Amino acid sequence: MESPLDQYCEKIFAFLMITNQSYRFNKLHTNLKDLHIKMTTPTLIKHLNHLQKKGFITQKKHNKQNISYQVNWKKFETLKEGLEFKQRVDQDLQNEKAFKSLPLDDQIVTLTSIFALGDLLYLKLYVLDILEPNRKPEHRFTYIFMNKWLDMYRLWLLDTCKESKETSQKALELIQRGIDGFQKELFTKKPKSPA
């Protein structure tokens, strides 16, 4: 899915979404600079206006010179659900070090579960596209966010595999065992139960 935003709008929105806070303009500008997302004040204003026009963010005017910005969660119910899913997984795994400290078979089982749930969330977005075609841009953004987050876990597993040829081989065997198990469950004919 293609992003409905340019790279700067996407980074600003991602920051507001992940921190899930309201930021006054100067504080937002400073935080973005600290994350090496550098832009001039007029450029930031332009992108904030664009995000607000699309309904991705809202602003609150405290006075003429004092405005704060936050995610418009009313528009992004599916994204909020995805973010809550991410936060639950992150609380369990805490960070890259915690994930990589799991035994290899637990890493693969964890990834299989995360990817299965992620795929169901993707499927939900596609069905919502049919039911709510006017909300496709926010569904696309949710999809992109979820995909980038899931890629992080995939990369952590690949880092573990790079430790040795034996680790890579064991990972491959565990993955194949999972594939075989799913195929057996899905495609083995089961006897029909008596009526």
C-alpha positions, 0 to 999 in steps of 0.5 A: 500500500502506498503512503498517503503522506510525504516523508516529512508528514509521515515522520511528524505523524509517526512521532505524534502517534508513537509518543501519543502526546500533545505538543506545543509547536516549539517543543515539537520542533525541538523533539523532531530536531533531536530525532534528526528530522530537521526542517525549518519553522515554515516547512514544519508549519506547512506539513502540520497544516497539511496533516491537519487538512487531511484530518490526521492531526488536530490542533488546540489554540491556547492563544494566538502564539500558542498552539498544540498538536496531537493525533486525531484518534477519532479518525484512526480507530484501526491505527489505535488498535494496531498501536495498542497491539504493538504496545502489548507485544512490546510490554511482553518483549520490552526491547530487542535485547529481551527478544534476542535473549529468548531461545530460538524456538521461542523467537520463531513461535513469538514471530509466528503469533505476531505475524498471524495477528498482524495479517488478520489486522491487515485483512481487517483493513482491506475489508474496511476499505470496502465498507469505508472507501472514504477512509482508505488513506488512514487504513493505508497509514495503519498498514504501513505503520504495522508493516514497519513495526513487524519488520523490526521483529523480523530483522531481530530474528535475522540478526540472531540467524547471522550469529552462526550457520548452525543457528541459521540452519536450526531456524530454518528447520524450526520454520519448516516444522511450523510450515509443515504443521500448518499445512498438515492442519489445513490440508489433511482431510478430516473424516466427516462427523456423523450427522 
